[in-house]
Amino acid sequence: MSLVLETSPITLSLARRAMAVVALWGQSLRMLAIVACRALTRRFLCARWAIARAVAC
């Protein structure tokens, strides 16, 4: 690939846009993992609390 093509304004603009999309995609995946972990933890803790209450009664 020639240096002129690599540094053209259109190429740089597309590269910047692609990097932004990849960054947002990574942040979205990270947020999805956090939410999924919180949901699983909450379900696990609610089940433990229900069992503890049943045993205590």
Secondary structure, DSSP 4 states (H G I P E B T S, - for coil): --HHHHTSHHHHHHHHHHHHHHHHHHHHHHHHHHHHHHHHHHHHHHHHHHHHHHHH-
